[in-house]
Every structure is written in C-alpha cells, then in structure tokens.
Amino acid sequence: MMKDFNFYAPTRVVFGRKAEEQIGNLVINNKAHKVLIHYGGGSADRSGLLTVVREQLKSAGLKYVEMGGVVPNPLLSKVYEGIELCRKEQVDFILAVGGGSVIDSAKAIGYGVPYEGDVWDFWAGQATPIECLPIGVVLTIPAAGSEMSSSCVITKDEGLIKRGINSDLCRCRFAVMNPERTFTLPPYQTAAGATDIMMHTMERYFSKYEDMKLTDAISEALLRTVKDSALAVMANPQDYRNRAQIMWAGSLAHNDLTECGTEKDFATHRLEHELSALFGVTHGAGLAALWPWWARYIKEKHLSRFVQFAVNVMGVENDFAHPDETAEKGICAIEDFYRKIGMPTNIHELLGREITPDEIEIMVDKCSRGGTITLGAIEVLDANDMRNIYNMAR
C-alpha cells in the first residue's frame, strides 16, 4: 500500500561555482531591510566567505549585524542571544552562513523573535509556532539538509536536552550552494556529513509502505551516489563533481522527496540525539554507531525491505534461499563502508571507551521522556526496546 502525501519544497536553490554572487539580489527579493549574518566558528571568516557575504549585502544597500559562535549541536543559550540582538537591531531577515547547526540556530531565532514567550516552549510541546522571520542560507557543510527541510533541532543547555520540531514556517527562502566551499572540509566532517545524508534517506526508505517504486528508485540512486562520491572525495578532496553530488544529495535527502508515498521512521535519529547531547559527539558519527544495531534489532520482521536494501544499494548478491543472510550481508556491507570513510560502527568506537549502564539509562529516560513516548514507524520502540538497542550497540 502507498501512503498519500503532500509534497512542499519552496526553497529556491542557487547552485554552482559563483553562486555567492547572487546573495544580494536574493535577500533584496525577499524584501529585507536589515539582516543578521549568523555563523559558527572562524572558518567562514578565514575562508573569505564572510567578506563576500558582507560585500554582497553592502552592494545591495542592505544593513546588517553579525553573530557567530554557533557550536555543533546548537545551544538554546545562543538562540536567546540571537533573539535579543534581532529585536534590538530590528532585524527582519536572517542569513545563515554554515551548515546544519548554524541553520537550525537561525531557524530557532526566527521562531523566537516574534514570539512573546520562551522560545523553548515550542520544543517542550507547550506551544506551536505561528510565525518565523524569513531565513536564507549560504551552505558550507552538506549534511543536515536543513537548507531545504522543515526541521529544527536545538539543545537546551540545562540538562543537555536535545529536541526537534517541524514546521513549514522555517523553510528557507533560498539556499546558495557552491561545492567549492566544501573542498577544505576535514575528512571526518566530510564522512559524518555523508553518513547523515544517507541516513535521512534510509530513515524514510525503511518503511512499512512498500508500493512506491519510484520513490524507492530515487532513494536507492541517492544512497549509491553518496556512497560512491564519499569514497571519491576522501581520496581527492577537491573533486568538484563528487563534492557537488554530495551537496545536492544533502538537500534532496531531507526535503521530503524521498518520503513521498512512504513514512519516515527516524528512530535512529532520536536515539542518536541522546548520544550527541550527552557526549557532544558528531551527529553523523553517532548515527553510524547506532543504525546497524537498530537494523539487526528489527530486520527479522521486515526481511524483504532489508534484502532490497542489501541488493539494490549495497550490491550484495541475493541468496534467494536465505533472505536472512542476504539482509545481514547488507548491514555488514554498510559497516564496511563506514570503516572505509572513518566512521564508527558501535558506541565504544564512537566514544573511545565503554559506555556505562548508568549512561544508557540516562539516554533511555530522556529518549522515552520517562517512558511516556515511543519511537519509530516501521517498528514502534518503547523504552525497553531503546535500552536493548543501546546495549547491542555498546
């Protein structure tokens, strides 16, 4: 059975070697008057990208203020700081220069500026956003897909609570993408980004709705392409063609295209959020450490889907007499891929030490919100299932 769907992807994408030259016009076309340039560390400045952004805004006659300092797993405290700055300076447009963390921080600020209460209310489930400042993106790290997604994930400093919300209000007005800006990404960041991109599609591909062959074919092509391109850029970081494949795949993997007719699961993402919140690990690496074990935990009930993945994505020869073995070979094949690009395949490799039973219980409690919620769609997981997967992955 195919699931009915409503596909909406309003973000304008400007892609190519000189894409930055259109920033000024893109912001003007969104009727902005004063812009917050929001970014992370010093790399955007050292690379000269911030200089280009400033010049573009100046040439368009736009005023701007700046705020950097966004960290991986973006923090609520920085969001509060941005809300205060935007209100003080009467900012009416936010330009995120960076990757998913910067974009999510920008989205949260966009939600908070017009809201009279505490912006965390949205992530705590105590309010629903009804307005968001317009946001544009100059993408430097292909991974999260936030440039075309409706999602926004923020970590509350107190208690290290990491949660996400979804609303079309925060979808970016435009995304400027120049693959050349990714040439200097460190190998680990490149690999973690490719893992996250693939996982965004895998979380939709593994669905109980299996009749949308076209969506399956798109997903499988995207997964094969990112896998091959990741290996290529690890060998040659300045491979424009393969950097471009990864960058565009990052957007397509999380703009809901690969969800048309299926149903997203995102249990692995939710399980990983507790890892990165508690230990500060890179999100993509955490996904690599967990997914094979989630897969092994549920695969017996969904063998046909895991066999299809093994054969069509990972290139495993189909053993028709032993589908369970074919499915397991597919999981082993993606573990081999993770190792080739320097990603972990369990929590011990991720942390460099054994995780303790108490730490697992902390993650289970947060992930299940004290045992009050479940995760997943293809297979619904309760707190005990979460505990079992963490223990398998340890």
Steps between C-alpha positions, in 0.01 A plus 500: 500500500623851414452782749327818380730800514525878474838611365609861561852628426495880464874571535672663201835330436786690336770242429845533344848647506396867521175456688606753768477783246121480524470545878420872489221465246355198677473689829358810331240287322380389842430866592758509777632822651734387777671162512653286774803315362511189717797263494707256703874512560780679321512287186239708317711809569840342425374362169392843387136398472377750760677776310310400185172496693563844649590646161190350344273653764676838480474510121127430534466793739413279795590559862616205709621385838697184574499224758735203494580234755255225406634161611416149379175388666390869515414635842191677626716762673630619162143510369400728789796724417395519136137579584610788721734637231238477224241681709745771600622556143157455337628219278245374248704230321749237622781377274658178627856444377607146584355153541210340682585630847512861381181459297312342791619777731378756245161327475461499879586869516249559220231329706592689815510861378122538448404272790415662833577195712809281549600358160575164667123465542492369143744217570338426836166447324338788687437718194491479121682752279276729295767733361870498407735762362602420140827310472755451224805273493851504363582133542855390586447151645277249319356269764191601694284603204362786712525732200190336349336329797221597738694375802690684773698325775624689806672395825396658828817574699342411832468121509640463146153432359512470120170519317364576155186656358361520148312785334486633146530850649877457536570373150777712351410751229818418309815290524825607335722197434851506357669157522841672493427626851513140622849420365667579834265300721698261723465131402312412820247778444460397137438138602258590779310723259469225240377263771234747613384554140465129441320454831241763417404286202533166678268622777235539229597204284445250781124533506201271528368669184675313220295575187661828390758358261596840359583639845695182576699541178580864581608402851718214379670719238565771758649251746727339239613839373590637844680177590712509184558877514605489865771246419612717206534825697680325784766416239484841326351779716488744206294273276234754397275249326468273802485787749208630295324162509525492878386860542189460286422161653506660845209724401301231321543257789318726747253710298246212525540387137609154613198485732236531226273196535694362798524586869806626686620301798782709657542271799876489443511879487313529827722240666807685374382837628556370851853388413600836356325693776667302780846458350528782242587257220453580132146417395590306184753288690239420763259386229764267356557349844130429556329418170645150441374395842153650451496312168593169660242555774208529256612327179337160559157662481584692182732269308380594152585866553846420638566260212401771251740742670781244500460421130401836347711731717791302638551269199459174692419190295151379584494157662136421430508188719632692802355854512614543859861455390457746214355757740788453745755535220342835411544624856859372506563674167398840634716440807793436263418826322497689830842360588640602159400863556606505866165471672435286811277193496421485872493727805836381631669610177306828510596594857834324522383324817227279636168669566369431850161350591414824683572705188277273295221546755536879477463481121203263520325724752550812287418329171178347635424807714479287806335212320208713376568494124604255230720535191482381143249408232612186318539349849381688808757501781426543868750578774607137533561476124712815519700348784553180303630687193737715704631183669542320167693802365722546803 
